[in-house]
Amino acid sequence: MSIQTRRERERAERERLIIAAARELVEAEGWEAVTTRRLAERVEYSQPVLYSHFKGKDAIMAAVAVEGFADLAAELRAARTSAADPRQALADVGAAYAAFAEQRPALYDAMFTHAVDLPPAGPEAPAAPHAAFGELREAVRPLAGEDDLGLLTETLWGGLHGLMTLTRGGRLRHEGHERRLALLLGRFSR
């Protein structure tokens, strides 16, 4: 192994360590608790080392969001591929999306509500957000009929995101959440 290869591997390991520490901190205490000083203490590196990997908190948040999209894609894929039929796949994907938002609120916020430095959907965007959206699209595909698949998937995503955001924000009562989710997904699986 060359020195350059070892250095690249060590750099990637430090980045993974920083991102993991940020995820732990944010899930325990929220984004306000994530500072470069606290992260430096947790990973036992100096703040300049953190800045050699990330420009600042926003860049760390973007890296955490990308990991979150990868996690979401995996969970949506598992839900979709384990279903017995297309309607059940859509219901399971919708439930998995909702569970992800409920169980990882700070991560969900980094992915969808905080202004992070991630390029919008397009070829320059990281692969993980494309994969997550792709799982939604594949759940919708068998039920799309003559509708534009991309637009229909965006509409489903908008509906899911809206329900989760409004419910988590207290604008919709939690007690009707399951019924609203079933209504939304039922409209898409007709």
N, C-alpha and C positions, 0 to 999 in steps of 0.2 A: 504494500500500500504506500502510495506516495504521500509526502507531507501535505501537499495541497488537498488530496482526498481526505486525509484525516482532519484537516482544518475545516473543510466543508461539512464533514459529518459532525464535528463538534459544534459548529455554528448552528446547524439544523437541530441538534439536540438541545442547545441553549434556547432556541426559538420555541421548540415544543414545551420546554420547561416553563418559559415565561407565559406562554398561552395557557398552559394547564394551571399555573398559579393564578392567573387572571380569572379563569373560569371558576376556580374554587372560591376565590374572594368575592366575585360578583354574585355567585349563587348563594353565598352565605350572608353577604352584607349589602349587595346592590352596587351599581356603578359608581356611586359617590365615594365608595370605599376604595376603589381602584385608583391608586396613584403610583407613579413610577417609584417613589420612595418606598412605599409598602411592598411593591412587587420586588424591588431590589433586595429588600430585607428577606422576603420569602424565598427567593431563588439563590440568595447568597452571592450575588454579583453586584457590582457598583452600578449606580444610575448611568454613568457613561456607557457601560456595557449594554444596558437596556436600550439606550439611544443609538447604539451602533446597529441594533436589530430593528428598532421601530422608531419612527419620528416622534412619537408621543402617545398619549392615551388613546387618541382617535385611531391611530394605526393599530394599536393593540386590540381595540374594540373591533376593528374591521377583521383582524385575523381571527378573533374569537367568533365573529359572525360567520366567517367562511367555514370554520369547523362546525358551527351550529347547523349550517345548511347541509353539510355532509351527514351529520347525525340525523337530521330531518329526512333527507333522501333515503337513508337506510331504513328508517322506521316506516316511511310511506311505502317503500318497496316491499318490506316484509308484510305489511298489511295487505297490499294489493295482490301479491303473489300467493298468499295463503288463502285467499277467498275462493269460494266454490263457483261463483258466477260474477258477471260484470256489475250487477246491482249491489251485490254484497261487497265486491271490491271497492266500489265507490263509497259505500257506507263505512267500511273499515278504514279507508284512507281518510275520510272526513273525521272519523273518531280519533285516528292516530294524530292528525294535525291538531285537533282540539286538545288532546292530551298533552302533546308536546308544548303547546302554548301555556297550558295550565301548570304543568310540572316544571317548566324552565322559564319562568317569566322574564328574568333579566337577560337570558340568552335570546329569547324571542324578541325582546325589545331591541337588542343590538342588531338583530337580523332585519327587523321590519319597521321599527319606529324611530330609533335614534338616527341622526344624520351621521353616517359613517362613510369613510372614504373608499367606497366600492363603486366601480363603474356600473352604470345601469345595464340592464339586460342587453346583451349583444355579444359579439365575438370577443371583445376585450374583457368581459366579466369572467371571474373565476369559474371553474367547472362545477363546483359544489352547488351554487344557486341554480345553475342550469339543470343539474341532476334532480334537485328537489322539485323544481317546476315540471321536469320531465315525468316524474312519478305521478303528479297530479294529472298531467296530460294523458298518460297511459291509462289512468283510471277512468277518464272521461271518454277516451277514444271509442270504445265499443258502444257507447250510448249517444254519441254525438249526432248520428244520422247525417242530415244535410247541412247542419250548422258548421260554421267555421271553427275548427278544433282549437286553434290558438285563442280566439276570442272567447269561446265557451270556457276554456280552461282558466283564462284570466278572470272571467266573471265568477267562476266557482271560487277561485282563490280570493277575489275581492269579498265575496260573501262570507267565506270562512274567516278571513282576517277581520272583517267588520264585526262579525258575531263575537269573536274572541276579544277584540279590543274593547268593544262596548261592554261586554260582560265583565272582563277583568277591571275595567275602569269604573264599574258600578253604575253604568248608564242603563244596563239591562239587568233585571234581577236574575240571580244565578239559578233560582228554582225552575225557571222555564228554559234553561239552556239546552237540555237534552231534546226537548220538543222542538225548539227552534232549529237546532242542528238537523234533526230528522226531517223537518219540513223543507229546509234548504236542499238537503241531499235527495229527498224524494222528488223535488221538482227537476233535478238534473238527471234522475234515472228513469224518467218516463219514456 
